[in-house]
Amino acid sequence: MIPEYPTKVTRIGAILALMATLVWVQWPLDFNRLGVGQSITFLAALMTWIGIEWADWQNHYGYNINSLDEDATKVNYLIEILDRKTYYQLRYANVETYIRVDDYKGLEEFLAYYEADLFKFHNNSIQDSYDNVERLGRIFIHNLWSLYTSDGRGWATWRPRNDDWVEDEIFEKVMLKIAGLNRDATAVADAWEDFIKVAKSELRGNSVGLNFYKL
């Protein structure tokens, strides 16, 4: 894209040249007294100004299309990471006494990608929604693995390794934490749905296409 300030300076120069030409040929125009040199100078100034406006419009339009496509490509990649299985787990499955250690793998990979992501979305609304998914997702994952421990066989549980009896008071506290985890999971699902809706709205006109799954 043409740098902003040089373009503005060039545009101002072209307009001043056009105005100076109009003064030279005496406004309002009298075509009967218009000389060849004056006509050429006027047309040159006019065409220069039109050319600058046209080039700036093309650059601005091309920049917007490229931005839309880059954002759409990134959204599609995030949809591959936080896939349908992970979304359904967050939205419809309750956190139980025993869970698979990979039940929320998609969300954990999403968080890892966010942490390593060097480039923000061009669209601020999409970026804000993206940030919100990360914030709520990180809260959920932190609280989940603060309570649950892997058994080394693909499962995780809050219960002691020796599966001893748990006192009623401790059990009630754990159930309260699990209820909180289910609320956290719902909040992440809500934020993800909002991210998808914002992306659909803001990325209309992109040439890449968006690979949404059914929510």
N, C-alpha and C positions, 0 to 999 in steps of 0.2 A: 504494500500500500504506500502511496506517496506520503511523505512526512507532512504533518498537519500545518506547521508554521510556514515552511517554504511554499506550500500550496496557497495559503492565504495571501502571502506577500505577492506571489505571481498573479493571483486573481485581482488583487487591488491594483497592481501595475497595469494589467490589461484594461481594467475599467477606467483608470486615469487616462491611459492612452486613447481609449475610445472617446472619452469626454473631451480631451484636448483636440482630437480630430473633428468633433462636432463643432467646437468653438472655431476651429480654423476654417471649416467650410461654411460657417455662419448658420446657426440654428434660428428659425426653422429652415429646413433644407429648401433650396431653390434649384431644382435639377437643371434648369435652363442655364444657370451660371456655374454649375459644378464642373471643375476641370478634371482632366485625366489623372493628374497626380493626386488631387484631393480624393478622387474616387478610389484609387488604389490604396491610399493610406487608410481611408475609412474602412474599406472592406478587409484589409489586413488586420486592423485593430479588432474589428467585429469577429472575424474568424478565429483570431487568437483567443478572445474571450470565450467564444462558444467551445473551442477545442479544450480549453482548461476545464470548463464546467463538465463537458462530456467525459473527459479522462477521469476527473474526480468522481463522477457518478459511477463509472465503470469500476474503479478501484474500490469504492465504498460497497457497491453491490457484490463484487467478488469477495471482499473481505467478510461480508455478512454470510454469504453462502459457505465459505470455508469454515467460519466459526460454527455455523449450524451443523455442518458435517462432522467436525471434530468433536463437538459435544454429543452428537448422536452416536458416534462410534464409541465414545467412552461410556455412554449410558448402556449400550448393547453389551459391552464387556462386563459392566457391573451386574447386569441381568444374568449373565452366564455364571457369575460368581455366587450371587445371592439368588440361587435358582428356585424353581417351583417347589422342590422338596423342602428346602429350608423355609421358604415363605409359608407353606402349609403347616410346617412344624410350629412356627411362631404363632400363626393365626388360629389353628384348630386343635393342636395337641397340647394337653396339659403336662406340666412337669410332674412326673410321678416319682415314686420311691426309687425306682430303677430307670435309668435312661441310657440310650446308646451314646457312646462318647462322640460319635460323629453326627448326632442329631442336629447340631448347630454349626457344623463344619463350614457351611456356606457363609454364615454370618462372621465366623472367625476369620475366614479368608478375606471377606469384605473389609474387616477392620485392619487386617494386615496390609491390604492394598491401599487403604486410605492413609495409613501411617507412612507408607513409602511414596505416596502420590506427590509429585513435585509441581504439577500444573493444575490450577483451578479451572473450573468450567468458565467459559466465556460469559455465560448467562448467570447473572447474580442470583436470580430466583432459584435456578436449579442447584447452584452451589450451596445456598442456604438450606435447601431441603436435604441435600447430600450430607451437609454438616450435622443436621438434626438426626438423620439415620445413624450416623457414626456415634454421636453422643449417647443416644438411647441404647444403641447396640452394645456399646462398651460398658454401660451400667449393668445391663442384663448379664453379659458374659462374666464380668467381674463378680457379681453377686452369685451367679450359678456355680462357678468354680471355687468360690469361697466356702460353699456349703457341700458340694459334691466332690467325690474322689473316685478316680478310675480303679476298677478292680484288676486291671491288667488283662482282661479277657474280652474287652470291647464294651463293657458296661461301666456305669458309674452310679454311685448311690451316696446318700447322706448317712446311711447306717454304718455303725462301727464294723471294722474288718472281721471281727470274730462273731458278728451278728448277735451280740448279746442283747438281752432285754434292755429297752430304753425306758427310763422313768417317764411317767405321764407328763411331768412338768417340762422336761426336755422335748418330749414328743410334740407337745402343744406349741412350743417355741419354733420347732422345725416346721410345723404345719403353717404357722404364720409366715415364716420366711418363704415357704413354697408358694403360698398365696401371693406374696409379693413378687416372686419370680414370674408367676403367670400374668400378673398385671404388667410387669416389665416387658414380657414377651409380646403382649397385646399392643403395648405402646410402640414397640419396634415395628410390628406389622402395620400399624396405623401410619407411622412415619414413612415406611417403605411405599405404601399405597399412595401417600401424598407425593412422594418423590416421582412416582410413575405418572401421576396425573399432571404434575407440573411439567415434566419432560414432554409429555404428549402435547400440552398446550404451547409450550415455548419453542418447540423444535419443529413446528409446522413449516413445510417448505424445504426441509433438508432433502438431499439426494441420496442419502445412505439407507434410510428406512429404519424403523425401530422394531426390534424383535420382542415384543411384550408377550408374556404368557398370561393366561386368564387369571385374574385375581378373584 
